[in-house]
Structures are given as structure tokens and as C-alpha cells.
Amino acid sequence: MRAMVITDDGGMAPSDFSDPEAGPDEVVIDVAAAGVNRADLLQLKGLHPPPPGAATWPGLEVSGTISQVGAEVTGWSVGDHVAALVDGGGYAERARARAGDLLAVPEHLDLAGAAAFPEALGTLWSNLADVPGLDGPAALLRPDASAAPGSDAPSAAGRTILIHGGSGGVGSVAIQLFSALGARVLTTAGGPARTARCLDLGAAAAIDHRNEDFTQRVRDLTEGRGVDTVLDPIGAAYLNKNISVLAPHGHLDDSAFSVDEFLLIRKTDEPYIVASEEQLDRQQRTIRCPKDQYILLFAHEAVSASNLCHVTSGLRIRQRTQFPLERCAVAARLQR
């Protein structure tokens, strides 16, 4: 098979390799398309090495057709159309993927469009749903979040959520998911074209951060109450502003602090809250912090993408453009 290897000057060039073989819990995918992500760009600069055992060339999300199934894999068959998160190696004619990281391609998406959503969905899931022991955004995307009448299970319905960077990859998916789950979505984006796109995706209001103070607009739009959740990929520059627009018991999820950590802040009536290891059910560090803030930093874990199937119906993916495999370096340059 052909794969696009990294050259000494940070570009990519085709090279021939043996076809991959599926491990016991893996499948091999005949790749139809692969997405371009920030991690791929960092790898081209030598700043994001692949994990041990992974292919050495870039590509973290792919779509295509299963051509080989490992001995222990159930629920998937040769010929199934799938999208997948992979450890690396997506820029090739074939790629290995763990069966637990596969998504069935929704009927309304073609394979090219399907390659553009696993990473965005995985980021949302790991930051907002895959956090044991916490309410608020930690439960809104779980399969049981749409609770039966009378249930105490958390739900997105009736919540107000602020999503920064709504026109980007993660933001555009988040707008659609939370809107579909019944939340009122406010978002920020840069310029009229991008704010118009956010409104088209289902946002109740889109704030042009280049020309407006989002904190004041959020207060106006919520009649001073604030929002229940802020989803922010920006980081420290927005930290204090984000806290200021949180409603009581609101949550701030900030995924921008590093590749391996993210920040979760929870407003509370108590001076301090300390989560126990049993509550979180994972290795974690808890930091005592000033009144009305709760900060939790912990290692970011891989997400089982199969848990996301229930929220992909009707998802729209905006494709900027498409390139053949041999020109993936051009696609990468467009993303820089």
C-alpha cells in the first residue's frame, strides 16, 4: 500500500509499505478519506510523535470500508462503512483501528464527510460526557441523558450553553449536538460570515467576538443569569471572562490548556469543593482554589467512539475542500 511519510523538510511524500494486519481487537480499513487535525500539523513539525506501536505517518481520523476483522472483534464485518479514530497512520490507503474506536457512518453522510467528525465528536465526549461523578456537562451527552419523565438524570434540555469558536470543527459539531438535545446554544465566532454559519447550524445567538464584548452580550441574552456551561478551546485569555458569565452551579470546560490535560471549573455556593478519587474513578489531581471556583485537572483519556452513535443522526459536516492522497501536504498547509 501507499502511505504519506514525513520528509526532512516537514513535507510529505508517498512511499510503499506492506499492508497492515488486524490485531485480535482491531480491523483494517480501506481508507476513503482522512481528516486534517492540529496534531497532524504538530507531527509534521516533529512536535507530536505517534504513540508506541502506531504508524509513523500522520492521520488521526479516517473513513472507509472494513477489509479485515480481528479474531476477537464482534459487531463489525468486512464491507461495513465506518469512520474511526486511530493512533496514527490515516494518511495511507489502509489503516488499522481498534474496534472500540469505530463509528458506523450515518446514512446521510458520504465517506468523505464521515472522515471529518470522529475527532470532533471524540473531543466533545471526553471533555463533556466521559467524566465520572460530576453532573452538569459531564452527563449531558451520555446515552441516558435524555431521561424519561420524572427522572433525575441530567439533561441538556432547558440549559443555556456558551460555545466559543462555534464555526470551527469541534464548535460546529457542539452547536448541532446541544441544539438537538434541547439546549439553548449561544456561540462566539470571528466575523459576520462565521456567525451566520453558527446560526445556520442551530445556535440561538452568535456573537462576533471581533466587534462585541461577549460577556455583556451573554448577560443581556440571559437577563443577567449567565450560562449553565461554557465550552472553551481558547484558554487562559478567556478564563476570567468565562467564569464571570457562569450561572450559579455552572461549569466551564476548557480544553485548551495542553494536549494531555483540560480544565473544568464549577461554580458552587460552598467556599471549596474537593472531589474524592472514588467520585472520579480515575487517577486525578484536585486543587483547592478560591471561593466559587472548583478546578480539576486530570489526564485526558482515549474515548470509545462507539458511545457516540446515538448523537450523529442529522449531523452536518462542512468540508472546506478535498485533495487526493498524494496532495495531503497541500491540505495540511491550508490548515496552518
C-alpha atoms as one frame of an Amber mdcrd trajectory, in Angstrom:
protein
   0.000   0.000   0.000   0.952   3.648  -0.300   1.344   5.924   2.701   2.447
   9.538   3.030   5.645   9.709   5.053   7.120  12.848   6.596  10.113  14.250
   4.741  13.124  16.002   6.264  11.737  19.432   5.338   8.408  18.803   7.115
   6.512  17.896   3.976   5.068  14.540   2.919   5.849  12.116   0.122   4.330
   8.767  -0.937   6.120   5.544  -0.039   5.276   1.855  -0.321   4.616  -0.336
   2.744   3.256  -3.789   3.476  -0.470  -3.911   4.104  -1.351  -3.710   7.826
  -2.661  -6.773   9.633  -5.523  -6.538  12.117  -4.757  -7.454  15.720  -7.258
  -9.525  17.725  -9.361  -6.474  18.693  -8.727  -4.466  15.540  -9.965  -4.028
  11.995  -8.220  -2.898   8.832  -9.933  -0.119   6.898  -9.547   0.576   3.188
  -9.282   4.338   3.636 -11.629   6.504   1.586 -10.740   9.788   3.294  -8.756
  11.163   6.233  -9.209  14.382   8.200  -6.568  17.023   8.909  -6.118  17.945
  12.582  -3.839  20.133  14.653  -1.997  17.075  15.959  -1.126  16.133  12.374
   0.359  19.581  11.798   2.379  19.307  15.016   3.650  15.894  13.934   4.910
  17.409  10.675   6.968  19.811  12.804   8.345  16.995  14.945   6.324  18.106
  17.986   3.772  15.281  18.264   5.346  11.832  17.977   2.964   8.910  17.467
   2.434   6.512  20.397   4.494   3.305  20.552   3.362   0.740  18.017   1.484
   3.219  15.826   2.325   4.012  12.215   4.905   6.781  11.914   2.988   8.860
   9.366   0.130  11.265  10.273  -3.624  10.804  10.244  -5.843  10.509  13.348
  -9.296  10.140  11.801 -10.350   8.162   8.757 -13.357   6.769   6.980 -13.661
   3.843   4.646 -14.649   0.201   4.290 -13.596  -2.629   6.609 -11.437  -5.122
   4.677 -10.187  -7.305   7.571 -11.598  -8.141  11.022  -9.592  -9.364  14.023
 -10.386 -12.698  15.677 -11.944 -11.142  18.805 -13.973  -8.414  17.075 -17.764
  -8.653  17.247 -20.405  -6.413  15.743 -18.370  -5.420  12.667 -17.951  -7.214
   9.346 -15.926  -6.942   6.168 -17.684  -4.446   3.909 -19.047  -2.199   6.684
 -18.660   1.532   6.080 -17.062   3.131   9.143 -15.333   6.204  10.489 -12.637
   5.787  13.099 -10.201   7.398  15.471  -6.732   5.892  15.011  -3.430   6.316
  16.849  -1.832   7.446  13.596  -1.325   6.253  10.039  -4.517   7.580   8.490
  -2.703   9.149   5.545  -2.480   5.849   3.700  -4.505   3.518   1.522  -5.181
   1.255   4.529  -5.169   1.789   8.283  -5.621  -0.248  11.459  -8.206   0.790
  14.044  -9.425  -0.636  17.352 -12.938  -1.982  17.040 -13.966   0.118  20.053
 -12.996   3.294  18.198 -15.249   2.703  15.181 -18.373   4.599  14.256 -20.945
   3.435  11.752 -21.217   6.070   9.038 -24.613   7.802   9.304 -26.739   7.202
   6.218 -26.902  10.900   5.331 -23.088  11.276   5.164 -20.811  10.130   2.376
 -17.440   8.642   3.295 -15.582  11.892   2.645 -17.804  13.778   5.072 -17.627
  10.971   7.620 -13.840  11.365   7.900 -14.272  14.862   9.303 -16.205  14.142
  12.506 -14.588  11.400  14.693 -12.000  13.712  16.260 -14.524  16.487  16.955
 -17.014  14.057  18.483 -14.289  12.345  20.481 -13.142  15.690  21.887 -16.675
  16.593  22.942 -17.286  13.193  24.506 -14.058  13.060  26.500 -14.433  16.648
  27.725 -18.155  16.733  28.479 -19.516  13.235  28.963 -16.707  10.921  29.969
 -16.131  12.455  33.420 -17.496  10.135  36.142 -19.062  11.562  39.273 -19.864
  15.055  38.029 -23.187  16.468  36.951 -23.757  19.311  34.508 -21.820  18.960
  31.244 -20.307  15.694  32.425 -23.600  13.928  31.795 -25.313  15.850  29.026
 -24.076  13.717  26.141 -24.415  10.301  27.746 -26.879   7.858  26.189 -29.119
   8.098  29.291 -29.077  11.912  29.345 -32.467  12.149  27.628 -34.188  10.872
  30.719 -37.719   9.618  30.990 -40.281  11.971  32.579 -39.726  12.235  36.309
 -36.148  11.004  36.160 -33.387  12.877  37.991 -30.803  12.107  35.268 -29.112
  15.268  33.943 -30.343  16.536  30.608 -29.290  19.267  28.193 -32.919  20.344
  27.749 -33.523  23.777  29.235 -29.798  24.532  29.729 -28.071  27.535  28.216
 -24.635  26.740  26.819 -21.941  29.111  25.519 -19.673  27.603  22.857 -16.576
  29.546  21.823 -15.243  29.076  18.312 -18.596  27.909  17.015 -17.537  27.901
  13.368 -14.586  25.544  13.973 -14.530  21.769  13.828 -15.432  20.995  17.446
 -17.613  24.081  17.851 -19.753  23.398  14.780 -20.444  19.849  15.977 -21.152
  21.046  19.535 -23.745  23.555  18.316 -25.631  20.835  16.470 -25.450  18.262
  19.263 -26.557  20.511  22.096 -29.287  22.096  19.980 -30.584  18.622  19.095
 -30.538  17.702  22.802 -32.745  20.687  23.628 -30.236  23.228  24.932 -30.241
  26.911  24.093 -26.874  27.486  22.424 -25.011  30.801  22.407 -21.758  30.951
  20.497 -18.875  33.225  19.541 -17.087  33.422  16.200 -14.977  35.923  14.284
 -16.755  37.974  11.622 -20.243  38.035  10.057 -19.710  35.051   7.748 -18.764
  32.785  10.633 -21.520  33.993  12.931 -24.034  33.427  10.123 -22.779  29.850
   9.788 -23.276  29.292  13.528 -26.872  30.484  13.294 -27.439  28.172  10.328
 -26.183  25.238  12.421 -28.764  25.944  15.124 -27.280  28.491  17.535 -29.852
  30.758  19.206 -27.385  33.664  19.100 -23.946  34.170  17.563 -21.638  36.844
  18.971 -18.913  38.395  16.805 -16.006  38.464  19.257 -14.070  40.805  16.980
 -16.607  43.580  17.398 -18.601  42.716  20.537 -17.927  42.078  24.224 -19.211
  38.536  24.626 -19.576  38.890  28.403 -22.034  41.758  28.074 -23.952  40.050
  25.266 -24.267  36.859  27.321 -25.585  38.814  30.309 -28.109  40.544  28.050
 -29.185  37.310  26.374 -29.641  35.537  29.724 -31.145  38.532  31.570 -28.184
  38.578  33.912 -28.367  34.925  34.965 -25.426  33.615  32.963 -24.976  30.255
  31.258 -25.005  26.730  32.642 -21.971  25.586  30.659 -19.103  27.209  28.765
 -17.193  25.128  26.237 -13.900  26.902  25.500 -10.908  25.941  23.335  -9.280
  29.389  23.771  -7.608  29.012  27.173  -6.174  31.494  29.668  -7.098  34.627
  27.710 -10.812  33.937  28.300 -10.601  32.321  31.740 -11.800  35.176  33.956
 -14.405  36.296  31.429 -15.780  32.772  31.197 -16.096  32.486  34.956 -17.913
  35.827  35.049 -20.695  34.592  32.728 -21.317  31.291  34.538 -24.638  30.922
  36.298 -24.677  29.514  39.848 -23.553  25.877  39.718 -22.433  26.440  36.134
 -19.484  24.628  34.579 -16.560  25.798  32.468 -14.843  23.163  30.348 -11.576
  24.467  28.913  -9.825  22.055  26.561  -7.006  24.418  25.541  -4.519  24.082
  28.387  -2.461  21.250  26.885  -2.697  18.104  24.807  -2.805  15.925  27.941
  -4.950  17.989  30.330  -8.047  20.081  30.351  -9.599  22.394  32.878 -13.023
  22.058  34.418 -14.398  24.788  36.678 -17.595  24.503  38.621 -19.278  27.401
  40.413 -20.674  26.458  43.781 -22.241  28.021  46.843 -19.534  26.500  49.049
 -16.096  28.069  49.562 -14.359  24.881  48.437 -15.234  21.547  46.889 -12.816
  18.632  46.811 -13.709  15.598  44.700 -12.666  12.219  46.020 -10.858   9.585
  43.993 -13.955   7.388  44.287 -16.097  10.105  42.724 -13.838  10.459  39.724
 -12.883   6.799  39.387  -9.603   7.626  37.686  -6.131   8.925  38.525  -6.543
  12.654  39.093  -5.280  15.740  40.886  -7.648  18.068  42.709  -6.668  21.648
  43.520  -8.221  23.733  46.282  -8.941  27.126  44.864 -10.667  30.451  45.694
 -14.295  30.720  46.659 -16.856  29.978  43.934 -14.387  28.056  41.808 -13.672
  24.360  41.518 -10.727  23.327  39.370  -9.950  19.816  38.334  -7.005  18.761
  36.156  -6.593  15.186  35.081  -5.110  13.031  32.347  -7.078  13.041  29.111
  -8.165   9.527  28.179  -8.957   7.921  24.851 -12.675   7.857  24.078 -14.620
   4.863  22.873 -16.148   6.365  19.781 -18.890   3.730  19.606 -20.598   5.520
  22.525 -21.289   8.464  20.237 -23.501   6.727  17.708 -26.730   7.962  19.291
 -25.947  11.640  18.636 -24.806  11.574  14.992 -28.179  11.499  13.262 -28.614
  14.604  11.112 -25.089  15.870  11.750 -23.843  18.281   9.079 -20.137  18.424
   8.305 -18.625  21.374   6.455 -15.840  20.272   4.136 -13.520  23.079   3.176
 -12.073  21.134   0.245 -10.786  17.697  -0.748  -7.421  16.518  -2.081  -6.122
  13.165  -3.346  -3.767  11.305  -1.010  -0.636  12.423  -2.856  -1.524  16.069
  -2.216  -2.229  15.809   1.518   0.669  18.200   2.182  -1.348  20.905   0.407
  -4.339  20.175   2.654  -2.084  20.477   5.698  -0.769  23.858   4.563  -4.337
  25.174   4.262  -4.924  24.328   7.921  -1.879  26.173   9.247
